[in-house]
């Protein structure tokens, strides 16, 4: 939906709805208000109701409100609909990350998450292609131009949600396509990596929720994800706008197509980093390595007026912009123990990420075009800050692991009951951080 909004803007959304000045930014912000407010409630609802029901239901709701967007007539009703879209979207990223963590081990999770996260840059690429194709139609029923984009893509989303509702199991035990021995193996593989765990899916427990929220890695990762989403969501919203400012003489369809290649590069790097994480079992070091590409991209935006150079900068920015959505949630999942702590940690991470998304809606402002010095400056500063935070977090995790290795585990927890040991979560001296 983020990418559709950017494409729809080029196709006349602002003119048809009478949007002026900062109205477009306000419409984008409405989405994130719903997203942020309902983030943690959504991930807890996902755990309580079961991902197999909750995720498809939110997908169908998202598709329905996308279709409704096609019939909006002014800033008030489109803002209300986008708020509801944010409510439906709130549980998707943390819900899917949490759901996959029920099935895969730490080293396996990043690559599986990447296959989901990579849909963000691919949605930008495919969204541009699909929008170009849809805009080639004269009409879709009574709908024309940008309204057709929302309606057709909303119908496709509803269809996919209905399919998922029929086939998605809540957990390994309820997967009808696994044999009894395969279910036991799927559960044992995940439990083996979590010290003190006796059950894969535990019940809600306040101490475990607190351990998930106040985990040092969760807090630092959430801050990095906030800064990361200023960039990734900003690119998703404004890449069509940036491209049109680089090539102001090109047609709408031509500029839509120009947005496709940078997103393809972003998808490639997202999968590459996830694959390397799968092979090495590392998260932070890989992210630190790609950050200079992102910083170079925004430096070029700020220092060059050459259209070719500025277009090349979109490739550099896209190459690292979407990676932390994969690495961040995998990092949190690897550094908590219980299912409840994991749901809380991933939920907090996603909520903070969407605060960054809200900031991104105000980073590229109308009066700042065509160079968008403010937006590009904000993104360069955010990129530099998260490089420093990741480097410090990586060094702290290595130091704390050495400190933990000097402790006698039996002396520390020998007198505790099994429930007390489980409630320790990452405070268990047998636990080691996985950077």
C-alpha positions, 0 to 999 in steps of 0.5 A: 500500500505504501508503494501504491500511494507513491504510484497513485500520486504520480497518476493524479491522486492529489489533483482528484482529491484536491490535496494541496501543500502538506495534505499528501503527507497528512494522508500518509501519516494517518496510515502510520497512526493506526499502525503504531497504536495497534502494533503491540495489541495486534501481535498479542492478538496474533499469539492469542488467536493463532497466526493461521487465523489472524494473519489471513484475516488482516490480509483480507481486511487490508484488501477490502480497505484498499478497494474502499480507497478507490472510492474516496473523494477528499482528504477526510475520507481517504485519511480515515480509510488509510488509518484503517489500513494501518490497523490491518497492516499493524499485525503483519510484519511482527505477526509473520516474523513471530509465526516463522520463529515457531518453525525455524531455528536462529540461523534459518530464520533470517533467510525465511524472513527475507523471502517475506521482507524482500516483497517490500522492494519487489512490491516497489518494482512490481507496483511500478510495473503493475501500475503502468499496466493498469494505467494503460486501461481506459477504465475498470468498471466506473473507475479510472486512473489511480482509482483502478490501481487501488481497486485491482490490487485490493481485489488481488490481496483479498483473494490471497488472504482467502487462500491463506485462510484455508491453508495456513496452520497455527503451529507445527502440531496443527499442520495437516501436511506433516506426519507425527514424527515430522511434527515432533522433529519441527518442535524439537529443533526449535526447543533445542536452541532455547535454554530452559524451554519445556514447551514451544508455545507457552501461555501469556506470562507478564514476566516473560513479556517484560523480558521481551520488551526490556531485553537490551538487544530488543531496545537497541534493535528497535531504535535501529529499526526506527532509524532504518524505516525512516529510509526504507519507508521514505524510499517506498513513499517518495521514489516515484516523486524523486524519479519524477524530479530527476526526469521532469520531462518524462511521461507518468508511465515512463517515470513509473518504469524508472522506479523499477530497477532500484527496487530490484537491486534492493530485493537482490541485496536483501536476499544476499544479506539474508543468505550470508546470515544463514551461512555465517549465523551473523547479523550485525556485522553484515549490516554494518558492512552494507551501511556505507552503500546507503550513506554514499547514496544519500551523499550523492543526492546531497552533492550532485545535480546531475540526473544520471548521478542522482538516479544511480544514487537511488540504486545505492540507497535501495541496496541497503535500505530494506535489509534490517527488516530481515536482520532486525527481527531475526536478531531479536528472535535469536536473543530471547527464549520464550514464545511470549518474549519473542512476540513482545520483542518483535512487536516492540521492534515493529512499533518503533519501526513504524514510528520511523515510518511516520517520520518518513512521511514528513521527510520529503516536503513539497517546498524542498523539491527538486533536490529534497535537501531536508529529506536526504539529509535526514536519511544520511544522519539516520544512516550514520547513527544506526551504523554507530549503534550497531557497532556499539551493540555488536561490541557489547554483546561480545563483551557480555558473552565473555562475562557470562562464560565466567559464571558457574551456571549450576551455582546461579540457577541450581536452587530455582524451580523450573518455572523460575528458570523459564522466567529468567529468559535472557537473564539465564546465565547459560544463555549467550547473545547471538550477534 
